[in-house]
């Protein structure tokens, strides 16, 4: 389901899910930086590892 489709959903929990997912992703990045560990994400269908150093650089940009 796309973000634009979520905004038109009838279930309020479904609408709020996108905000919750973004909040969880932000917390995961913060934790990875604090513990100096990488995170693994799927970007454009490809499994990618992002190091804590890369996360720090992205945060500063």
C-alpha positions as CSV (number, residue, x, y, z in Angstrom):
1,X,0.0,0.0,0.0
2,X,1.4,3.4,-1.0
3,X,1.5,6.4,1.4
4,X,-1.2,8.2,-0.7
5,X,-3.5,5.1,-0.3
6,X,-2.9,5.1,3.4
7,X,-4.2,8.6,3.8
8,X,-7.5,7.5,2.2
9,X,-7.9,4.4,4.4
10,X,-11.1,4.0,6.5
11,X,-9.3,2.4,9.4
12,X,-7.6,5.1,11.6
13,X,-5.0,2.6,12.8
14,X,-3.9,2.0,9.2
15,X,-3.6,5.7,8.6
16,X,-1.4,6.1,11.7
17,X,0.8,3.1,10.7
18,X,3.0,5.1,8.4
19,X,3.9,7.6,11.1
20,X,4.7,4.7,13.5
21,X,6.9,3.0,10.9
22,X,8.8,6.2,10.3
23,X,9.2,6.7,14.0
24,X,10.5,3.1,14.4
25,X,13.0,3.6,11.6
26,X,14.3,6.8,13.2
27,X,14.8,5.0,16.5
28,X,16.6,2.1,14.8
29,X,19.0,4.5,13.2
30,X,19.6,6.3,16.5
31,X,20.3,3.0,18.2
32,X,22.6,1.8,15.5
33,X,24.6,5.0,15.8
34,X,24.8,4.7,19.6
35,X,25.9,1.1,19.5
36,X,28.1,1.6,16.4
37,X,26.4,-1.2,14.5
38,X,25.0,-1.3,11.0
39,X,21.4,-1.6,9.9
40,X,20.1,-3.7,7.0
41,X,17.4,-2.3,4.7
42,X,15.9,-3.2,1.4
43,X,16.3,-0.3,-1.1
44,X,14.9,-0.7,-4.6
45,X,14.5,-4.4,-4.0
46,X,18.2,-4.8,-3.0
47,X,19.4,-5.8,0.5
48,X,21.8,-3.0,1.7
49,X,23.9,-2.7,4.8
50,X,24.3,0.9,6.1
51,X,27.2,1.4,8.6
52,X,26.9,3.5,11.7
53,X,29.4,5.9,10.1
54,X,27.1,6.3,7.0
55,X,24.1,6.9,9.3
56,X,26.0,9.6,11.1
57,X,26.9,11.3,7.8
58,X,23.3,11.1,6.7
59,X,22.1,12.6,10.0
60,X,24.4,15.6,9.5
61,X,23.3,16.3,6.0
